[in-house]
Amino acid sequence: MDFQFQKIDDVNAKLTVKVVKADYEDKVKGALKKLKQRAQMPGFRPGMVPMSLIQKMYGVEVKADELQKTISEGINNYIKEQKLDLITSPLNDDANEKLDVEKADDFEMTFDLGLTPAFEVEATDKDKIDYYNIEVDDKMVDQQVDSFRRNHGKMEEVDEYQDGDLLRGSLTELDAEGKPLAEGIKVEETSLMPKYFANDEQKKLFEGAKAGADIRFNVSKAYEGKGAEIASMLHIKQEEVANHQGDFTYHVNTVSRMKLADVNQALFDSVLGKDVVKDEKDFREHLRQSMAEVYEEDSNYKFILDAKQYFLGKVGKVTFPEEIMKREILLNAKTDEDKNKVEDTFPRLLEDRLWALICAKLMKQLNVKIDDDTIHDAAKVVARSQFAQYGLNNVPDEYIENYAKDMLKDEKQYDRLVGRAIDHELTKALKTAVKLNEKKISVADFNKLFEAQDK
């Protein structure tokens, strides 16, 4: 097999492959022999079908298959030997479609190659990138303490409804005159929290309600026509909501209010583990540190986004083999819709490809390694972050470990976690390699930074 490499420009090339019969003949014979051994045909014993008949029936198909395998293997070996850095797979030239596999024995095929663009980039202390230190203030700690008190509190019956209380009772559909509708909806023992009504006027109807009270209100107005919420309350299908736009009466059986847990040793032990802290001051400080760790992940996320834009700007314009890249995308597109989106999404794809190349160079410069351990650590960070969103800051290590292992079993999640590991390790390295322009910022102002980016 003969290869001729022709570089058209810095990012485009052609590879011509010449194949003669000797390159694939033995493979074709071996494949046909295996077919003969397995072949079953009326009039012949298993394995005794004449080779001439096997050749006639399967010869062209086997030849084409082995030819394709030979060329593919040869190209891959050539690329490795020549250390060609490709950003696309080798793509068939249109002329290859005219080859006559049945009649010809020697072939010449041409493939288009998209070369990875060459550029240089380094991270040094001359590079200055913003880093936002999110402040955890007393108000945030107070809110976290209240959240734990609520999570560990209990419901107690009270005499009179206040905003946020839970009502239990029965719901009855009324006719136009305010009487129970003969075949209307009646829901026994249903819970109601007017606090979550969308309509304030409907909320006010429940102010001061006591056990035994009958309150007339309009479910549709209360939720301002939101079908899912209405269907859930009335225990009906969402498509049936339009048939129940009238008033209902709610008979109050009980009024319950959440009594927050006391800030004492029992709460400390429930949240942090037995005897981790002994007083409220240490409890609050422990929460502050836990929250700061969570926010540090947010700060690092923002940092790597800013680093991306910084280094993209530092590298500047890079020429890609755009036409061959688009061809490859179109070949892999599964639907017409995907094909139609190529032109719109291509600029973003180029930016992402360039950033991936930059990351690879920075990781090599900074000696950043990604292995099973770093991917596993990234999974645990994600697991802790997800638990923290629900106020669970002291989840036992074994639960974190099991949750991380489950994520790693999922192929799609695994790919995302590899990306997360790269971001995490590269962030750590870049924070020591570049000069950080450190800024203290509140959570509210930090969130506004993302709002500004979205606009």
Secondary structure, 3 states (H helix, E strand, C coil): CEEEEEECCCCEEEEEEEECHHHHHHHHHHHHHHHHHHCCCCCCCCCCCCHHHHHHHHHHHHHHHHHHHHHHHHHHHHHHHHCCCECCCCEECHHHHHCCCCCCCCEEEEEEEEECCCCCCCCCCCCEEEEEEECCCHHHHHHHHHHHHHHCCEEEECCECCCCCEEEEEEEEECCCCCECCCCCEEEEEEECHHHCCCHHHHHCCCCCECCCEEEECHHHHCCCCHHHHHHHHCCCHHHHHHCCCCEEEEEEEEEEEECCCCCHHHHHHHHCCCCCCCHHHHHHHHHHHHHHHHHHHHHHHHHHHHHHHHHHHHCCCCCCHHHHHHHHHHHCCCHHHHHCHHHHHHHHHHHHHHHHHHHHHHHHCCCCCCHHHHHHHHHHHHHHHHHCCCCCCCCHHHHHHHHHHHHHCHHHHHHHHHHHHHHHHHHHHHHHCEEEEEEECHHHHHHHHHHHHC
